[in-house]
Amino acid sequence: MKAELFFIIEKFPELKELILTQYDSDEEFQALCLDYFLCLRSIDKWEADIKKFKERHEEYEVLRRMLEEKMLQFISKDK
């Protein structure tokens, strides 16, 4: 079974037989299923990227605060 067909059936399992029939007989529906599959893949990738960038952002926020504290220590030391 093609990946795009698997995902559309997973989304609408109660319509499996109708989906299979439509997929076998209609190229436009096949293209629609492929578009749906590609959309899901893109969303998954973006969600993974967002998570990765959020983690990196949090790490840089910690670093920023540490650097600010160090700078304030140097500034306060000279008073």
C-alpha positions in Angstrom: 0.0 0.0 0.0 1.3 3.4 -0.9 2.2 5.7 2.0 -0.3 8.4 1.1 -3.1 5.8 0.9 -2.1 4.4 4.3 -2.3 7.8 6.0 -5.6 8.8 4.5 -7.1 5.4 5.6 -5.6 5.9 9.0 -7.3 9.3 9.2 -10.7 7.9 8.0 -10.7 4.1 8.8 -14.4 3.9 8.6 -14.2 4.9 4.9 -11.5 2.4 4.0 -13.4 0.6 1.2 -14.6 3.9 -0.4 -11.1 5.3 -0.2 -9.6 2.3 -1.9 -12.2 2.3 -4.6 -11.8 6.0 -5.2 -8.0 5.8 -5.2 -8.0 3.0 -7.8 -10.3 4.8 -10.1 -9.5 8.5 -9.9 -6.2 10.2 -10.6 -7.3 13.4 -9.1 -8.1 11.7 -5.8 -4.7 10.0 -5.9 -3.1 13.4 -6.3 -5.2 14.7 -3.4 -4.0 11.8 -1.2 -0.4 12.5 -2.1 -0.8 16.2 -1.3 -2.3 15.2 2.1 0.6 12.9 2.8 3.2 15.5 1.8 1.4 18.0 4.0 1.6 15.7 7.0 5.3 15.1 6.4 5.9 18.8 6.3 4.0 19.4 9.5 6.0 16.7 11.2 9.3 18.1 10.1 8.3 21.7 11.1 7.2 20.5 14.5 10.5 18.7 15.0 12.4 21.8 13.9 10.3 24.0 16.2 11.1 21.7 19.1 14.8 21.8 18.3 14.8 25.6 17.9 12.9 26.1 21.1 15.4 24.0 23.0 18.3 25.9 21.4 16.6 29.2 22.2 16.2 28.1 25.9 19.9 27.2 26.0 20.9 30.6 24.7 18.6 32.3 27.2 20.4 30.6 30.0 23.7 31.6 28.5 22.5 35.2 28.1 21.6 35.4 31.8 24.9 33.9 32.8 26.8 36.4 30.7 24.8 39.3 32.1 25.5 38.1 35.6 29.2 37.9 34.8 29.2 41.4 33.3 27.5 42.8 36.4 30.1 41.1 38.6 32.8 42.8 36.7 31.0 46.2 36.8 30.3 45.9 40.5 33.9 44.9 41.2 35.2 48.2 40.0 32.9 50.3 42.2 
